[in-house]
Amino acid sequence: MDKHEGPDAGTIRLDDPWYDGPAVDWGEGEGDGDCGGDAPLRSAGGRAAPADASEIYLEVQRSAAFQEVRSRYRGFVVPATAAFLLWYVAYVVAATAAPGFMARPVAGAVNVALLAGLGQFLSTFLLTWAYARHARLRRDRAALDLRWTVFEQERGHGRGRKREAGR
């Protein structure tokens, strides 16, 4: 979405794939929920388009692109979560099981426990930065492409319903 100035600044374009406006023609109005005709809608690839929104989302969920986005997500989140929890548990165990070690002075009034506690905060910020970077570089573009695919299929589905209802 482009930023612009003027009286309509800040408005959302209706063709924006991230815009979640009212789901027009989703099980509302005339008909029993089908597309109103015998011929299935055709997608850009010439295949029959799914009959409703839930089928569109299931088709996307089964797609290789979606599975790739999910595997990239899991590939970062699972090891990062495990490492962070291990680091946190090690800190708690060391604080309770080795108080003498944690009380050892490092520089002046600063001891090992204080450095480890500050390390917890630092590692939280570093993990947040790494997650945001990973999402931006490895997942956001593919996720946006998937969102555009769904958006286009939904638009095609909505047009097909309107076309069929107009007969």
ROFI-626931 format. One record per atom (N, C-alpha, C): x, y, z; residue number from 1; residue in three letters; atom name. Coordinates in nm, 4 decimals. Example, Ala and Ser with C-alpha at 12.3 -4.5 7.8 and 13.67 -1.06 7.14 Angstrom:
residues 2
R         px         py         pz     i    aa   at
R     1.3190    -0.5690     0.7800     1   ALA    N
R     1.2300    -0.4500     0.7800     1   ALA   CA
R     1.3200    -0.3300     0.7800     1   ALA    C
R     1.2850    -0.2250     0.7080     2   SER    N
R     1.3670    -0.1060     0.7140     2   SER   CA
R     1.2900     0.0030     0.7870     2   SER    C
end
This chain:
residues 167
R         px         py         pz     i    aa   at
R     0.0852    -0.1154     0.0000     1   MET    N
R     0.0000     0.0000     0.0000     1   MET   CA
R     0.0904     0.1224     0.0000     1   MET    C
R     0.0635     0.2140    -0.0875     2   ASP    N
R     0.1436     0.3351    -0.0973     2   ASP   CA
R     0.0892     0.4407    -0.0021     2   ASP    C
R     0.1811     0.5159     0.0579     3   LYS    N
R     0.1407     0.6276     0.1422     3   LYS   CA
R     0.1197     0.7482     0.0522     3   LYS    C
R     0.0198     0.8264     0.0854     4   HIS    N
R    -0.0074     0.9459     0.0070     4   HIS   CA
R    -0.0679     1.0518     0.0983     4   HIS    C
R    -0.0720     1.1720     0.0471     5   GLU    N
R    -0.1258     1.2829     0.1243     5   GLU   CA
R    -0.2546     1.3312     0.0585     5   GLU    C
R    -0.3295     1.4066     0.1331     6   GLY    N
R    -0.4526     1.4626     0.0801     6   GLY   CA
R    -0.5703     1.4231     0.1661     6   GLY    C
R    -0.6924     1.4546     0.1176     7   PRO    N
R    -0.8112     1.4288     0.1989     7   PRO   CA
R    -0.8371     1.2800     0.2223     7   PRO    C
R    -0.7918     1.1937     0.1312     8   ASP    N
R    -0.8164     1.0506     0.1495     8   ASP   CA
R    -0.6934     0.9766     0.2014     8   ASP    C
R    -0.5990     1.0512     0.2613     9   ALA    N
R    -0.4785     0.9894     0.3173     9   ALA   CA
R    -0.5181     0.8956     0.4306     9   ALA    C
R    -0.4567     0.7812     0.4350    10   GLY    N
R    -0.4838     0.6848     0.5402    10   GLY   CA
R    -0.5955     0.5884     0.5082    10   GLY    C
R    -0.6619     0.6053     0.3956    11   THR    N
R    -0.7664     0.5106     0.3606    11   THR   CA
R    -0.7030     0.3839     0.3054    11   THR    C
R    -0.7745     0.2755     0.3149    12   ILE    N
R    -0.7248     0.1460     0.2687    12   ILE   CA
R    -0.7836     0.1175     0.1317    12   ILE    C
R    -0.6945     0.0801     0.0407    13   ARG    N
R    -0.7433     0.0407    -0.0915    13   ARG   CA
R    -0.8208    -0.0887    -0.0774    13   ARG    C
R    -0.9332    -0.0981    -0.1455    14   LEU    N
R    -1.0137    -0.2191    -0.1351    14   LEU   CA
R    -0.9514    -0.3369    -0.2078    14   LEU    C
R    -0.8544    -0.3122    -0.2963    15   ASP    N
R    -0.7891    -0.4236    -0.3626    15   ASP   CA
R    -0.6642    -0.4688    -0.2880    15   ASP    C
R    -0.6439    -0.4156    -0.1673    16   ASP    N
R    -0.5305    -0.4541    -0.0847    16   ASP   CA
R    -0.5561    -0.5934    -0.0282    16   ASP    C
R    -0.4632    -0.6897    -0.0461    17   PRO    N
R    -0.4903    -0.8258     0.0004    17   PRO   CA
R    -0.4913    -0.8384     0.1518    17   PRO    C
R    -0.4407    -0.7402     0.2245    18   TRP    N
R    -0.4419    -0.7476     0.3700    18   TRP   CA
R    -0.5674    -0.6843     0.4282    18   TRP    C
R    -0.6499    -0.6232     0.3446    19   TYR    N
R    -0.7717    -0.5597     0.3918    19   TYR   CA
R    -0.8763    -0.6667     0.4188    19   TYR    C
R    -0.9241    -0.6728     0.5416    20   ASP    N
R    -1.0250    -0.7717     0.5777    20   ASP   CA
R    -1.1597    -0.7030     0.5942    20   ASP    C
R    -1.2122    -0.6559     0.4848    21   GLY    N
R    -1.3420    -0.5915     0.4877    21   GLY   CA
R    -1.4512    -0.6951     0.5009    21   GLY    C
R    -1.5741    -0.6520     0.5013    22   PRO    N
R    -1.6841    -0.7466     0.5115    22   PRO   CA
R    -1.6768    -0.8482     0.3981    22   PRO    C
R    -1.7019    -0.9709     0.4296    23   ALA    N
R    -1.6969    -1.0782     0.3309    23   ALA   CA
R    -1.8263    -1.0754     0.2500    23   ALA    C
R    -1.8258    -0.9982     0.1443    24   VAL    N
R    -1.9444    -0.9803     0.0621    24   VAL   CA
R    -1.9738    -1.1104    -0.0124    24   VAL    C
R    -2.0987    -1.1468    -0.0162    25   ASP    N
R    -2.1472    -1.2644    -0.0885    25   ASP   CA
R    -2.0967    -1.3959    -0.0320    25   ASP    C
R    -2.0630    -1.4036     0.0924    26   TRP    N
R    -2.0231    -1.5307     0.1530    26   TRP   CA
R    -2.1420    -1.5880     0.2279    26   TRP    C
R    -2.2206    -1.6649     0.1593    27   GLY    N
R    -2.3350    -1.7289     0.2221    27   GLY   CA
R    -2.4484    -1.6334     0.2518    27   GLY    C
R    -2.4485    -1.5170     0.1904    28   GLU    N
R    -2.5541    -1.4196     0.2144    28   GLU   CA
R    -2.6378    -1.4034     0.0889    28   GLU    C
R    -2.7538    -1.3523     0.1081    29   GLY    N
R    -2.8368    -1.3185    -0.0063    29   GLY   CA
R    -2.9070    -1.4392    -0.0645    29   GLY    C
R    -2.9362    -1.4275    -0.1943    30   GLU    N
R    -3.0142    -1.5319    -0.2587    30   GLU   CA
R    -2.9316    -1.6569    -0.2828    30   GLU    C
R    -2.9990    -1.7665    -0.3010    31   GLY    N
R    -2.9322    -1.8929    -0.3284    31   GLY   CA
R    -2.9093    -1.9714    -0.2014    31   GLY    C
R    -2.8616    -2.0946    -0.2205    32   ASP    N
R    -2.8400    -2.1828    -0.1070    32   ASP   CA
R    -2.6929    -2.1961    -0.0715    32   ASP    C
R    -2.6101    -2.1018    -0.1170    33   GLY    N
R    -2.4701    -2.1043    -0.0807    33   GLY   CA
R    -2.3802    -2.1530    -0.1916    33   GLY    C
R    -2.4383    -2.2107    -0.2977    34   ASP    N
R    -2.3516    -2.2518    -0.4075    34   ASP   CA
R    -2.3361    -2.1363    -0.5045    34   ASP    C
R    -2.2658    -2.1591    -0.6124    35   CYS    N
R    -2.2383    -2.0514    -0.7070    35   CYS   CA
R    -2.3567    -2.0230    -0.7969    35   CYS    C
R    -2.4619    -2.0980    -0.7849    36   GLY    N
R    -2.5825    -2.0688    -0.8582    36   GLY   CA
R    -2.5884    -2.1289    -0.9967    36   GLY    C
R    -2.4889    -2.1984    -1.0401    37   GLY    N
R    -2.4898    -2.2578    -1.1732    37   GLY   CA
R    -2.4317    -2.3972    -1.1708    37   GLY    C
R    -2.4433    -2.4654    -1.2845    38   ASP    N
R    -2.3911    -2.6005    -1.2923    38   ASP   CA
R    -2.2438    -2.6024    -1.3271    38   ASP    C
R    -2.1952    -2.5025    -1.4018    39   ALA    N
R    -2.0553    -2.5004    -1.4442    39   ALA   CA
R    -1.9684    -2.4447    -1.3331    39   ALA    C
R    -1.8572    -2.5144    -1.3002    40   PRO    N
R    -1.7694    -2.4618    -1.1965    40   PRO   CA
R    -1.6945    -2.3398    -1.2458    40   PRO    C
R    -1.6556    -2.2555    -1.1528    41   LEU    N
R    -1.5740    -2.1408    -1.1881    41   LEU   CA
R    -1.4368    -2.1895    -1.2304    41   LEU    C
R    -1.3727    -2.1178    -1.3193    42   ARG    N
R    -1.2389    -2.1549    -1.3639    42   ARG   CA
R    -1.1380    -2.0568    -1.3097    42   ARG    C
R    -1.0289    -2.1087    -1.2560    43   SER    N
R    -0.9220    -2.0216    -1.2086    43   SER   CA
R    -0.8324    -1.9870    -1.3257    43   SER    C
R    -0.7286    -1.9082    -1.2991    44   ALA    N
R    -0.6386    -1.8641    -1.4056    44   ALA   CA
R    -0.5700    -1.9812    -1.4741    44   ALA    C
R    -0.5462    -2.0906    -1.4024    45   GLY    N
R    -0.4790    -2.2061    -1.4594    45   GLY   CA
R    -0.5710    -2.2970    -1.5380    45   GLY    C
R    -0.6988    -2.2634    -1.5486    46   GLY    N
R    -0.7922    -2.3452    -1.6234    46   GLY   CA
R    -0.8561    -2.4536    -1.5380    46   GLY    C
R    -0.8142    -2.4664    -1.4120    47   ARG    N
R    -0.8737    -2.5662    -1.3239    47   ARG   CA
R    -1.0050    -2.5130    -1.2696    47   ARG    C
R    -1.0877    -2.6028    -1.2216    48   ALA    N
R    -1.2121    -2.5602    -1.1591    48   ALA   CA
R    -1.1785    -2.4916    -1.0278    48   ALA    C
R    -1.2343    -2.3733    -1.0091    49   ALA    N
R    -1.2084    -2.2995    -0.8852    49   ALA   CA
R    -1.2904    -2.3610    -0.7729    49   ALA    C
R    -1.2456    -2.3519    -0.6503    50   PRO    N
R    -1.3207    -2.4046    -0.5377    50   PRO   CA
R    -1.4572    -2.3379    -0.5264    50   PRO    C
R    -1.5523    -2.4097    -0.4702    51   ALA    N
R    -1.6897    -2.3610    -0.4648    51   ALA   CA
R    -1.7101    -2.2522    -0.3594    51   ALA    C
R    -1.6361    -2.2534    -0.2522    52   ASP    N
R    -1.6544    -2.1504    -0.1511    52   ASP   CA
R    -1.5215    -2.1151    -0.0853    52   ASP    C
R    -1.5271    -2.0175     0.0033    53   ALA    N
R    -1.4043    -1.9649     0.0646    53   ALA   CA
R    -1.3299    -2.0702     0.1448    53   ALA    C
R    -1.4017    -2.1559     0.2156    54   SER    N
R    -1.3324    -2.2570     0.2959    54   SER   CA
R    -1.2531    -2.3515     0.2066    54   SER    C
R    -1.3045    -2.3820     0.0890    55   GLU    N
R    -1.2306    -2.4683    -0.0030    55   GLU   CA
R    -1.1079    -2.3967    -0.0586    55   GLU    C
R    -1.1192    -2.2651    -0.0784    56   ILE    N
R    -1.0038    -2.1875    -0.1244    56   ILE   CA
R    -0.8921    -2.1976    -0.0212    56   ILE    C
R    -0.9266    -2.1766     0.1051    57   TYR    N
R    -0.8258    -2.1804     0.2104    57   TYR   CA
R    -0.7684    -2.3210     0.2277    57   TYR    C
R    -0.8510    -2.4234     0.2151    58   LEU    N
R    -0.7987    -2.5598     0.2239    58   LEU   CA
R    -0.7044    -2.5899     0.1078    58   LEU    C
R    -0.7375    -2.5406    -0.0103    59   GLU    N
R    -0.6501    -2.5603    -0.1259    59   GLU   CA
R    -0.5152    -2.4917    -0.1038    59   GLU    C
R    -0.5188    -2.3709    -0.0502    60   VAL    N
R    -0.3948    -2.2984    -0.0218    60   VAL   CA
R    -0.3155    -2.3708     0.0859    60   VAL    C
R    -0.3837    -2.4205     0.1887    61   GLN    N
R    -0.3150    -2.4904     0.2972    61   GLN   CA
R    -0.2442    -2.6156     0.2459    61   GLN    C
R    -0.3001    -2.6810     0.1466    62   ARG    N
R    -0.2383    -2.8018     0.0901    62   ARG   CA
R    -0.1273    -2.7697    -0.0096    62   ARG    C
R    -0.1151    -2.6442    -0.0500    63   SER    N
R    -0.0185    -2.6080    -0.1535    63   SER   CA
R     0.1251    -2.6196    -0.1026    63   SER    C
R     0.2155    -2.6421    -0.1952    64   ALA    N
R     0.3576    -2.6538    -0.1612    64   ALA   CA
R     0.4120    -2.5210    -0.1081    64   ALA    C
R     0.3637    -2.4092    -0.1601    65   ALA    N
R     0.4108    -2.2775    -0.1148    65   ALA   CA
R     0.3746    -2.2548     0.0315    65   ALA    C
R     0.2532    -2.2908     0.0709    66   PHE    N
R     0.2114    -2.2746     0.2101    66   PHE   CA
R     0.2936    -2.3656     0.3008    66   PHE    C
R     0.3129    -2.4888     0.2579    67   GLN    N
R     0.3921    -2.5823     0.3378    67   GLN   CA
R     0.5355    -2.5326     0.3541    67   GLN    C
R     0.5886    -2.4687     0.2503    68   GLU    N
R     0.7236    -2.4129     0.2589    68   GLU   CA
R     0.7293    -2.2994     0.3612    68   GLU    C
R     0.6298    -2.2113     0.3606    69   VAL    N
R     0.6248    -2.1014     0.4574    69   VAL   CA
R     0.6153    -2.1584     0.5992    69   VAL    C
R     0.5298    -2.2565     0.6187    70   ARG    N
R     0.5145    -2.3168     0.7510    70   ARG   CA
R     0.6417    -2.3874     0.7958    70   ARG    C
R     0.7106    -2.4566     0.7047    71   SER    N
R     0.8330    -2.5264     0.7446    71   SER   CA
R     0.9438    -2.4267     0.7774    71   SER    C
R     0.9501    -2.3141     0.7051    72   ARG    N
R     1.0473    -2.2106     0.7388    72   ARG   CA
R     1.0174    -2.1520     0.8767    72   ARG    C
R     0.8891    -2.1329     0.9054    73   TYR    N
R     0.8486    -2.0819     1.0369    73   TYR   CA
R     0.8921    -2.1793     1.1463    73   TYR    C
R     0.8550    -2.3061     1.1306    74   ARG    N
R     0.8905    -2.4063     1.2308    74   ARG   CA
R     1.0415    -2.4241     1.2413    74   ARG    C
R     1.1118    -2.4133     1.1284    75   GLY    N
R     1.2561    -2.4289     1.1280    75   GLY   CA
R     1.3271    -2.3243     1.2119    75   GLY    C
R     1.2653    -2.2087     1.2292    76   PHE    N
R     1.3243    -2.1058     1.3157    76   PHE   CA
R     1.2681    -2.1143     1.4572    76   PHE    C
R     1.1368    -2.1227     1.4695    77   VAL    N
R     1.0716    -2.1101     1.5994    77   VAL   CA
R     1.1031    -2.2270     1.6922    77   VAL    C
R     1.1018    -2.3483     1.6432    78   VAL    N
R     1.1236    -2.4634     1.7315    78   VAL   CA
R     1.2641    -2.4617     1.7926    78   VAL    C
R     1.3714    -2.4503     1.7123    79   PRO    N
R     1.5031    -2.4461     1.7763    79   PRO   CA
R     1.5253    -2.3211     1.8617    79   PRO    C
R     1.4742    -2.2074     1.8195    80   ALA    N
R     1.4925    -2.0846     1.8971    80   ALA   CA
R     1.4204    -2.0944     2.0312    80   ALA    C
R     1.2996    -2.1490     2.0307    81   THR    N
R     1.2249    -2.1667     2.1553    81   THR   CA
R     1.2967    -2.2643     2.2472    81   THR    C
R     1.3423    -2.3759     2.1915    82   ALA    N
R     1.4143    -2.4743     2.2728    82   ALA   CA
R     1.5409    -2.4137     2.3332    82   ALA    C
R     1.6165    -2.3402     2.2542    83   ALA    N
R     1.7401    -2.2784     2.3045    83   ALA   CA
R     1.7102    -2.1763     2.4131    83   ALA    C
R     1.6073    -2.0944     2.3912    84   PHE    N
R     1.5755    -1.9931     2.4918    84   PHE   CA
R     1.5270    -2.0573     2.6214    84   PHE    C
R     1.4413    -2.1589     2.6114    85   LEU    N
R     1.3936    -2.2249     2.7330    85   LEU   CA
R     1.5077    -2.2956     2.8067    85   LEU    C
R     1.5988    -2.3559     2.7315    86   LEU    N
R     1.7150    -2.4195     2.7933    86   LEU   CA
R     1.8000    -2.3158     2.8682    86   LEU    C
R     1.8211    -2.2009     2.8058    87   TRP    N
R     1.8976    -2.0932     2.8679    87   TRP   CA
R     1.8270    -2.0422     2.9931    87   TRP    C
R     1.6950    -2.0282     2.9886    88   TYR    N
R     1.6192    -1.9807     3.1039    88   TYR   CA
R     1.6241    -2.0820     3.2180    88   TYR    C
R     1.6027    -2.2092     3.1861    89   VAL    N
R     1.6062    -2.3136     3.2890    89   VAL   CA
R     1.7460    -2.3226     3.3504    89   VAL    C
R     1.8496    -2.3108     3.2686    90   ALA    N
R     1.9866    -2.3130     3.3205    90   ALA   CA
R     2.0083    -2.1979     3.4180    90   ALA    C
R     1.9539    -2.0821     3.3867    91   TYR    N
R     1.9657    -1.9662     3.4760    91   TYR   CA
R     1.8957    -1.9930     3.6096    91   TYR    C
R     1.7740    -2.0450     3.6048    92   VAL    N
R     1.6982    -2.0718     3.7271    92   VAL   CA
R     1.7652    -2.1814     3.8089    92   VAL    C
R     1.8079    -2.2891     3.7432    93   VAL    N
R     1.8744    -2.3984     3.8145    93   VAL   CA
R     2.0047    -2.3498     3.8780    93   VAL    C
R     2.0821    -2.2723     3.8036    94   ALA    N
R     2.2081    -2.2203     3.8592    94   ALA   CA
R     2.1818    -2.1283     3.9773    94   ALA    C
R     2.0755    -2.0490     3.9703    95   ALA    N
R     2.0442    -1.9573     4.0806    95   ALA   CA
R     2.0042    -2.0326     4.2061    95   ALA    C
R     1.9392    -2.1475     4.1907    96   THR    N
R     1.8949    -2.2234     4.3083    96   THR   CA
R     1.9957    -2.3287     4.3518    96   THR    C
R     2.0644    -2.3904     4.2585    97   ALA    N
R     2.1555    -2.5006     4.2918    97   ALA   CA
R     2.2980    -2.4545     4.3187    97   ALA    C
R     2.3374    -2.3410     4.2648    98   ALA    N
R     2.4754    -2.2938     4.2821    98   ALA   CA
R     2.4774    -2.1475     4.3239    98   ALA    C
R     2.4232    -2.1176     4.4423    99   PRO    N
R     2.4202    -1.9775     4.4850    99   PRO   CA
R     2.5598    -1.9189     4.5060    99   PRO    C
R     2.6539    -2.0022     4.5421   100   GLY    N
R     2.7909    -1.9538     4.5603   100   GLY   CA
R     2.8516    -1.9072     4.4284   100   GLY    C
R     2.8265    -1.9839     4.3235   101   PHE    N
R     2.8759    -1.9455     4.1907   101   PHE   CA
R     2.8081    -1.8176     4.1423   101   PHE    C
R     2.6779    -1.8102     4.1625   102   MET    N
R     2.6031    -1.6933     4.1158   102   MET   CA
R     2.6406    -1.5670     4.1940   102   MET    C
R     2.6872    -1.5839     4.3171   103   ALA    N
R     2.7248    -1.4691     4.3998   103   ALA   CA
R     2.8684    -1.4243     4.3756   103   ALA    C
R     2.9415    -1.4986     4.2955   104   ARG    N
R     3.0813    -1.4647     4.2698   104   ARG   CA
R     3.0901    -1.3275     4.2027   104   ARG    C
R     3.1697    -1.2367     4.2596   105   PRO    N
R     3.1820    -1.1026     4.2012   105   PRO   CA
R     3.2605    -1.1059     4.0704   105   PRO    C
R     3.2152    -1.0224     3.9749   106   VAL    N
R     3.2833    -1.0113     3.8457   106   VAL   CA
R     3.3610    -0.8799     3.8419   106   VAL    C
R     3.2934    -0.7727     3.8759   107   ALA    N
R     3.3580    -0.6407     3.8784   107   ALA   CA
R     3.2837    -0.5547     3.9793   107   ALA    C
R     3.3432    -0.5253     4.0899   108   GLY    N
R     3.2787    -0.4431     4.1921   108   GLY   CA
R     3.1580    -0.5137     4.2493   108   GLY    C
R     3.0436    -0.4481     4.2455   109   ALA    N
R     2.9196    -0.5052     4.2985   109   ALA   CA
R     2.8483    -0.5937     4.1966   109   ALA    C
R     2.9010    -0.6012     4.0769   110   VAL    N
R     2.8390    -0.6827     3.9706   110   VAL   CA
R     2.8848    -0.8271     3.9890   110   VAL    C
R     2.7868    -0.9186     4.0013   111   ASN    N
R     2.8198    -1.0603     4.0169   111   ASN   CA
R     2.7666    -1.1417     3.8991   111   ASN    C
R     2.7919    -1.2708     3.8996   112   VAL    N
R     2.7516    -1.3605     3.7909   112   VAL   CA
R     2.5993    -1.3607     3.7758   112   VAL    C
R     2.5265    -1.3615     3.8866   113   ALA    N
R     2.3793    -1.3635     3.8808   113   ALA   CA
R     2.3251    -1.2393     3.8105   113   ALA    C
R     2.3810    -1.1250     3.8404   114   LEU    N
R     2.3360    -1.0010     3.7764   114   LEU   CA
R     2.3640    -1.0053     3.6266   114   LEU    C
R     2.4801    -1.0508     3.5887   115   LEU    N
R     2.5125    -1.0616     3.4454   115   LEU   CA
R     2.4226    -1.1629     3.3743   115   LEU    C
R     2.3966    -1.2754     3.4408   116   ALA    N
R     2.3079    -1.3757     3.3804   116   ALA   CA
R     2.1655    -1.3214     3.3681   116   ALA    C
R     2.1187    -1.2470     3.4692   117   GLY    N
R     1.9850    -1.1870     3.4625   117   GLY   CA
R     1.9751    -1.0849     3.3511   117   GLY    C
R     2.0774    -1.0012     3.3373   118   LEU    N
R     2.0790    -0.9048     3.2270   118   LEU   CA
R     2.0907    -0.9781     3.0929   118   LEU    C
R     2.1610    -1.0904     3.0941   119   GLY    N
R     2.1709    -1.1726     2.9730   119   GLY   CA
R     2.0350    -1.2268     2.9300   119   GLY    C
R     1.9473    -1.2528     3.0265   120   GLN    N
R     1.8115    -1.2972     2.9926   120   GLN   CA
R     1.7388    -1.1885     2.9129   120   GLN    C
R     1.7487    -1.0655     2.9595   121   PHE    N
R     1.6855    -0.9545     2.8875   121   PHE   CA
R     1.7481    -0.9360     2.7496   121   PHE    C
R     1.8797    -0.9378     2.7450   122   LEU    N
R     1.9494    -0.9206     2.6184   122   LEU   CA
R     1.9123    -1.0309     2.5193   122   LEU    C
R     1.9073    -1.1537     2.5664   123   SER    N
R     1.8730    -1.2642     2.4759   123   SER   CA
R     1.7287    -1.2534     2.4268   123   SER    C
R     1.6392    -1.1994     2.5090   124   THR    N
R     1.5010    -1.1780     2.4648   124   THR   CA
R     1.4960    -1.0776     2.3505   124   THR    C
R     1.5682    -0.9675     2.3647   125   PHE    N
R     1.5708    -0.8672     2.2583   125   PHE   CA
R     1.6380    -0.9211     2.1324   125   PHE    C
R     1.7469    -0.9950     2.1502   126   LEU    N
R     1.8151    -1.0540     2.0343   126   LEU   CA
R     1.7275    -1.1555     1.9624   126   LEU    C
R     1.6560    -1.2348     2.0393   127   LEU    N
R     1.5667    -1.3334     1.9778   127   LEU   CA
R     1.4528    -1.2645     1.9029   127   LEU    C
R     1.3999    -1.1569     1.9593   128   THR    N
R     1.2941    -1.0814     1.8905   128   THR   CA
R     1.3465    -1.0228     1.7606   128   THR    C
R     1.4650    -0.9655     1.7638   129   TRP    N
R     1.5265    -0.9103     1.6429   129   TRP   CA
R     1.5494    -1.0206     1.5396   129   TRP    C
R     1.6030    -1.1349     1.5826   130   ALA    N
R     1.6308    -1.2449     1.4904   130   ALA   CA
R     1.5022    -1.2989     1.4290   130   ALA    C
R     1.3959    -1.3082     1.5093   131   TYR    N
R     1.2679    -1.3552     1.4568   131   TYR   CA
R     1.2132    -1.2592     1.3513   131   TYR    C
R     1.2158    -1.1298     1.3815   132   ALA    N
R     1.1648    -1.0308     1.2857   132   ALA   CA
R     1.2478    -1.0329     1.1569   132   ALA    C
R     1.3779    -1.0459     1.1698   133   ARG    N
R     1.4650    -1.0521     1.0521   133   ARG   CA
R     1.4371    -1.1774     0.9709   133   ARG    C
R     1.4241    -1.2895     1.0395   134   HIS    N
R     1.3941    -1.4152     0.9702   134   HIS   CA
R     1.2602    -1.4064     0.8966   134   HIS    C
R     1.1608    -1.3508     0.9632   135   ALA    N
R     1.0293    -1.3368     0.8997   135   ALA   CA
R     1.0383    -1.2475     0.7769   135   ALA    C
R     1.1093    -1.1365     0.7888   136   ARG    N
R     1.1195    -1.0426     0.6772   136   ARG   CA
R     1.1940    -1.1040     0.5592   136   ARG    C
R     1.3024    -1.1753     0.5870   137   LEU    N
R     1.3861    -1.2271     0.4784   137   LEU   CA
R     1.3401    -1.3620     0.4235   137   LEU    C
R     1.2755    -1.4447     0.5050   138   ARG    N
R     1.2468    -1.5818     0.4639   138   ARG   CA
R     1.1001    -1.6155     0.4466   138   ARG    C
R     1.0082    -1.5341     0.5054   139   ARG    N
R     0.8679    -1.5743     0.5011   139   ARG   CA
R     0.7728    -1.4681     0.4484   139   ARG    C
R     0.7979    -1.3414     0.4740   140   ASP    N
R     0.6995    -1.2380     0.4426   140   ASP   CA
R     0.6633    -1.2325     0.2953   140   ASP    C
R     0.7606    -1.2384     0.2064   141   ARG    N
R     0.7328    -1.2298     0.0627   141   ARG   CA
R     0.6465    -1.3478     0.0183   141   ARG    C
R     0.6826    -1.4690     0.0620   142   ALA    N
R     0.6047    -1.5872     0.0233   142   ALA   CA
R     0.4646    -1.5821     0.0833   142   ALA    C
R     0.4524    -1.5352     0.2072   143   ALA    N
R     0.3206    -1.5247     0.2701   143   ALA   CA
R     0.2340    -1.4213     0.1984   143   ALA    C
R     0.2932    -1.3104     0.1570   144   LEU    N
R     0.2177    -1.2099     0.0828   144   LEU   CA
R     0.1738    -1.2642    -0.0534   144   LEU    C
R     0.2606    -1.3395    -0.1191   145   ASP    N
R     0.2225    -1.4026    -0.2455   145   ASP   CA
R     0.1043    -1.4969    -0.2256   145   ASP    C
R     0.1066    -1.5733    -0.1175   146   LEU    N
R    -0.0070    -1.6614    -0.0875   146   LEU   CA
R    -0.1334    -1.5804    -0.0622   146   LEU    C
R    -0.1190    -1.4702     0.0097   147   ARG    N
R    -0.2351    -1.3862     0.0382   147   ARG   CA
R    -0.2938    -1.3288    -0.0899   147   ARG    C
R    -0.2075    -1.2868    -0.1818   148   TRP    N
R    -0.2575    -1.2373    -0.3107   148   TRP   CA
R    -0.3291    -1.3481    -0.3865   148   TRP    C
R    -0.2774    -1.4695    -0.3814   149   THR    N
R    -0.3420    -1.5825    -0.4488   149   THR   CA
R    -0.4823    -1.6039    -0.3945   149   THR    C
R    -0.4947    -1.6049    -0.2624   150   VAL    N
R    -0.6258    -1.6231    -0.1999   150   VAL   CA
R    -0.7179    -1.5074    -0.2355   150   VAL    C
R    -0.6643    -1.3863    -0.2303   151   PHE    N
R    -0.7429    -1.2676    -0.2625   151   PHE   CA
R    -0.7980    -1.2761    -0.4050   151   PHE    C
R    -0.7129    -1.3137    -0.4995   152   GLU    N
R    -0.7570    -1.3249    -0.6386   152   GLU   CA
R    -0.8613    -1.4349    -0.6551   152   GLU    C
R    -0.8440    -1.5474    -0.5858   153   GLN    N
R    -0.9427    -1.6552    -0.5948   153   GLN   CA
R    -1.0754    -1.6113    -0.5342   153   GLN    C
R    -1.0692    -1.5385    -0.4219   154   GLU    N
R    -1.1922    -1.4896    -0.3606   154   GLU   CA
R    -1.2619    -1.3897    -0.4511   154   GLU    C
R    -1.1846    -1.3007    -0.5132   155   ARG    N
R    -1.2442    -1.2031    -0.6052   155   ARG   CA
R    -1.3081    -1.2737    -0.7226   155   ARG    C
R    -1.2392    -1.3726    -0.7768   156   GLY    N
R    -1.2964    -1.4488    -0.8878   156   GLY   CA
R    -1.4218    -1.5222    -0.8461   156   GLY    C
R    -1.4217    -1.5748    -0.7251   157   HIS    N
R    -1.5381    -1.6449    -0.6729   157   HIS   CA
R    -1.6551    -1.5493    -0.6556   157   HIS    C
R    -1.6274    -1.4300    -0.6024   158   GLY    N
R    -1.7329    -1.3298    -0.5829   158   GLY   CA
R    -1.7916    -1.2839    -0.7142   158   GLY    C
R    -1.7068    -1.2630    -0.8172   159   ARG    N
R    -1.7554    -1.2224    -0.9491   159   ARG   CA
R    -1.8422    -1.3313    -1.0086   159   ARG    C
R    -1.8011    -1.4559    -0.9897   160   GLY    N
R    -1.8777    -1.5675    -1.0448   160   GLY   CA
R    -2.0159    -1.5753    -0.9819   160   GLY    C
R    -2.0251    -1.5531    -0.8534   161   ARG    N
R    -2.1540    -1.5552    -0.7860   161   ARG   CA
R    -2.2426    -1.4434    -0.8372   161   ARG    C
R    -2.1833    -1.3229    -0.8550   162   LYS    N
R    -2.2622    -1.2097    -0.9027   162   LYS   CA
R    -2.3095    -1.2360    -1.0437   162   LYS    C
R    -2.2188    -1.2925    -1.1280   163   ARG    N
R    -2.2548    -1.3234    -1.2651   163   ARG   CA
R    -2.3704    -1.4231    -1.2691   163   ARG    C
R    -2.3600    -1.5267    -1.1870   164   GLU    N
R    -2.4636    -1.6295    -1.1856   164   GLU   CA
R    -2.5943    -1.5749    -1.1288   164   GLU    C
R    -2.5865    -1.4884    -1.0279   165   ALA    N
R    -2.7076    -1.4328    -0.9676   165   ALA   CA
R    -2.7785    -1.3387    -1.0634   165   ALA    C
R    -2.7029    -1.2779    -1.1558   166   GLY    N
R    -2.7612    -1.1848    -1.2501   166   GLY   CA
R    -2.8359    -1.2508    -1.3632   166   GLY    C
R    -2.8263    -1.3814    -1.3782   167   ARG    N
R    -2.8947    -1.4525    -1.4872   167   ARG   CA
R    -3.0422    -1.4613    -1.4675   167   ARG    C
end
